[in-house]
Amino acid sequence: MLDSLGLESKYFTSEQKWGLLHTLWLGGDAEEQLFNNGWCQLHIRPYVTGWIPEERDEPQDTWLEVSLLFLTVEIENPKDEIKSLLWGIMKKFSDKFPDSSGVYLTNEVTDGKPWEVLTYGEEGIWEFDAAILPKYLSFDYKDYPADEMFTKINEHSIFVARNAIWQTEPWLIID
């Protein structure tokens, strides 16, 4: 997946160095990389978090979170071309991993929160700026805040984007 974005993927090989922090495994020694698609440049750092049952009572399964960390200053007030690029990256991940728990665009404060809510039943299921969710999560996301979110549902996915950030449905930009 990272290769298709022109990013170095050796970070996700068996040589990955993991460190245990409390109850989760972290792999964060990747260096920031410049993503350049010709008309837009973003600095991206791949990051991985893993949860294993042996280290925590819940979840009962092994989970792996693959994150692309962007410089906040480059995406905090995104222009249309940045929005299109971010949504396109989200769509690539969603297409490549259709059975995942979703692809989310979050800020640093809410990073990982949507997954935690699904896993542990906590509050804050809508704490993200955009998401592409698998259809099997439609029950969990049925009561969306219509005044705050754009939504679209097709046969495979649920598309959601925060009105205040996107101003228009991002899936219309690339569809």
Buried (B, 14 or more C-beta within 10 A) or exposed (E): BBEEBEBEEEBBEEEBEBEEEEEBBBBBEBEEBEBEEEEBEBBBBBBBBBBBEEEEEEBEEEBEBBBBBBEEEBBEEBEEEBBBBBBBBBBBBBEEBEEBBBBBBBBEEBBBBBBBBBBEEEEEBBBBBBBBBBEEBEEBBEEBEEEEBBBBEEEEBBBBBBBEBBEEBBBEBEE
